[in-house]
Structures are given as structure tokens and as C-alpha cells.
Amino acid sequence: MRDAEIRGSGDMKGIDINQVIEFQEKFVQLQENIAEMVKMRIIFWKELQQQNSKVPKLMAFGAKITKQTEITEKLYNRLYEVNPNHLKMLDLYGNYVHEVLTDTINGRKILEK
């Protein structure tokens, strides 16, 4: 019955189900990436506060954080292309940019969309 409801619904015209599924999968990835980024930054700052912190270790971890930040941004940009009005995505990424990346200007711009 569910398939018949979907096929018979006039509201479904123009919706690409594959795109919806891809969006949902990538949104889950975005959530996971942001959670991982928060963990990585906490570990980085804890290590930095240690009196005997190792500079090469911090540099390697910082490079890993930078790469993960770029991946997260690309993932957000892809999601934004598909659905720029998805409130949960905008809220999640806007708060991430504002609170985790401490980019208040861009974070607020995203949150105000």
C-alpha cells in the first residue's frame, strides 16, 4: 500500500527518490564527521595542555584535523546544493562553524538562512 500511496501522491512529482536517499546518507555522514571533529579537537587541546606535549605529534594531529575539516565542508556543500533549506543541516553545520571552528561571522550567516 505504501508504494501505491507514493506513486499516487501528487506531492511527489519532481522528487528524485535516489537524491533523497543520497541526501539522508550524506547527512548522517555530516553528523558523524562533526561528532568526530569535536572529539579530535578536544584531544588536541588536552594534548597541547600537557607539559610534555610532543610538537611532531601535535603537528600530525593538527594536519589530520585540517583534512577532516575540509572533508566536512565539502560534505556540507554537497548537501547544501541538494537541499539548501534543510533546517537540521543548516542548524547543525552553522553551530559547528560557530562553536567548533569559532567562526562566528560565517556560523551566524549559516544559522540565519
VOBAKE-799343 format. One record per residue (C-alpha): x negated, y, z negated; residue in one letter. Coordinates in Angstrom, 1 decimal. Layout:
BEGIN
+--------+--------+--------+------+
|     px |     py |     pz | code |
+--------+--------+--------+------+
|      X |      Y |      Z |    A |
...
+--------+--------+--------+------+
//
This chain:
BEGIN
+--------+--------+--------+------+
|     px |     py |     pz | code |
+--------+--------+--------+------+
|    0.0 |    0.0 |    0.0 |    M |
|   -2.8 |    2.4 |   -0.8 |    R |
|   -4.2 |    2.1 |    2.8 |    D |
|   -0.7 |    2.9 |    4.2 |    A |
|   -0.5 |    5.9 |    1.9 |    E |
|   -3.8 |    7.2 |    3.1 |    I |
|   -3.0 |    6.6 |    6.7 |    R |
|    0.4 |    8.1 |    6.4 |    G |
|   -0.6 |   11.1 |    4.4 |    S |
|   -0.5 |   14.4 |    6.4 |    G |
|   -3.0 |   15.9 |    4.0 |    D |
|   -5.8 |   13.5 |    5.1 |    M |
|   -6.1 |   15.0 |    8.6 |    K |
|   -9.6 |   16.0 |    9.4 |    G |
|  -11.1 |   14.3 |    6.3 |    I |
|  -14.1 |   12.1 |    7.1 |    D |
|  -14.0 |    9.3 |    4.5 |    I |
|  -17.6 |    8.4 |    5.2 |    N |
|  -18.6 |   12.0 |    4.4 |    Q |
|  -16.6 |   11.9 |    1.2 |    V |
|  -18.3 |    8.7 |    0.1 |    I |
|  -21.7 |   10.1 |    1.0 |    E |
|  -21.0 |   13.3 |   -1.0 |    F |
|  -20.0 |   11.3 |   -4.0 |    Q |
|  -23.1 |    9.1 |   -3.8 |    E |
|  -25.3 |   12.2 |   -3.5 |    K |
|  -23.5 |   14.0 |   -6.3 |    F |
|  -24.3 |   11.1 |   -8.6 |    V |
|  -27.9 |   11.3 |   -7.4 |    Q |
|  -27.9 |   15.0 |   -8.2 |    L |
|  -26.6 |   14.3 |  -11.7 |    Q |
|  -29.3 |   11.7 |  -12.3 |    E |
|  -32.1 |   13.9 |  -10.9 |    N |
|  -31.1 |   16.8 |  -13.1 |    I |
|  -31.0 |   14.5 |  -16.2 |    A |
|  -34.4 |   13.2 |  -15.3 |    E |
|  -35.8 |   16.7 |  -14.7 |    M |
|  -34.6 |   17.7 |  -18.2 |    V |
|  -36.4 |   14.7 |  -19.7 |    K |
|  -39.6 |   15.3 |  -17.7 |    M |
|  -39.7 |   19.0 |  -18.8 |    R |
|  -39.2 |   18.0 |  -22.5 |    I |
|  -42.1 |   15.5 |  -22.3 |    I |
|  -44.2 |   18.1 |  -20.5 |    F |
|  -43.7 |   20.8 |  -23.2 |    W |
|  -44.2 |   18.2 |  -26.0 |    K |
|  -47.5 |   17.2 |  -24.5 |    E |
|  -48.5 |   20.8 |  -24.0 |    L |
|  -47.9 |   21.5 |  -27.7 |    Q |
|  -50.3 |   18.7 |  -28.7 |    Q |
|  -53.7 |   19.9 |  -29.9 |    Q |
|  -55.5 |   17.3 |  -27.9 |    N |
|  -53.4 |   17.5 |  -24.7 |    S |
|  -55.3 |   16.5 |  -21.6 |    K |
|  -55.4 |   19.0 |  -18.8 |    V |
|  -55.5 |   16.5 |  -15.9 |    P |
|  -52.5 |   14.6 |  -17.4 |    K |
|  -50.6 |   17.9 |  -17.6 |    L |
|  -51.5 |   18.9 |  -14.1 |    M |
|  -50.4 |   15.5 |  -12.7 |    A |
|  -47.2 |   15.6 |  -14.7 |    F |
|  -46.6 |   19.2 |  -13.5 |    G |
|  -47.1 |   18.1 |   -9.9 |    A |
|  -44.5 |   15.4 |  -10.4 |    K |
|  -42.1 |   17.9 |  -11.9 |    I |
|  -42.6 |   20.2 |   -8.9 |    T |
|  -41.9 |   17.4 |   -6.4 |    K |
|  -38.8 |   16.3 |   -8.3 |    Q |
|  -37.6 |   19.9 |   -8.4 |    T |
|  -37.9 |   20.1 |   -4.6 |    E |
|  -36.0 |   16.8 |   -4.2 |    I |
|  -33.3 |   18.1 |   -6.4 |    T |
|  -33.0 |   21.3 |   -4.5 |    E |
|  -32.8 |   19.5 |   -1.1 |    K |
|  -30.1 |   17.2 |   -2.6 |    L |
|  -28.1 |   20.3 |   -3.8 |    Y |
|  -28.5 |   22.0 |   -0.4 |    N |
|  -27.2 |   18.9 |    1.4 |    R |
|  -24.2 |   18.7 |   -0.9 |    L |
|  -23.5 |   22.4 |   -0.5 |    Y |
|  -23.4 |   22.0 |    3.3 |    E |
|  -20.8 |   19.3 |    3.0 |    V |
|  -18.6 |   21.0 |    0.3 |    N |
|  -19.6 |   24.5 |   -0.8 |    P |
|  -16.5 |   24.7 |   -3.0 |    N |
|  -17.1 |   21.7 |   -5.2 |    H |
|  -16.8 |   23.3 |   -8.7 |    L |
|  -18.5 |   20.5 |  -10.7 |    K |
|  -21.5 |   20.6 |   -8.3 |    M |
|  -21.8 |   24.3 |   -8.5 |    L |
|  -21.4 |   24.3 |  -12.3 |    D |
|  -24.0 |   21.5 |  -12.7 |    L |
|  -26.6 |   23.0 |  -10.4 |    Y |
|  -26.0 |   26.6 |  -11.4 |    G |
|  -26.5 |   25.7 |  -15.1 |    N |
|  -29.6 |   23.6 |  -14.2 |    Y |
|  -31.1 |   26.5 |  -12.3 |    V |
|  -30.2 |   29.0 |  -15.1 |    H |
|  -31.1 |   26.9 |  -18.1 |    E |
|  -33.8 |   24.4 |  -17.0 |    V |
|  -35.6 |   26.3 |  -14.3 |    L |
|  -34.9 |   29.6 |  -16.2 |    T |
|  -34.0 |   31.4 |  -13.0 |    D |
|  -31.1 |   33.5 |  -14.4 |    T |
|  -30.5 |   35.5 |  -11.3 |    I |
|  -30.1 |   32.5 |   -8.9 |    N |
|  -28.4 |   30.5 |  -11.6 |    G |
|  -25.7 |   33.2 |  -12.0 |    R |
|  -25.3 |   33.5 |   -8.3 |    K |
|  -24.5 |   29.8 |   -8.0 |    I |
|  -22.2 |   29.9 |  -11.0 |    L |
|  -20.3 |   32.9 |   -9.6 |    E |
|  -19.4 |   31.1 |   -6.3 |    K |
+--------+--------+--------+------+
//
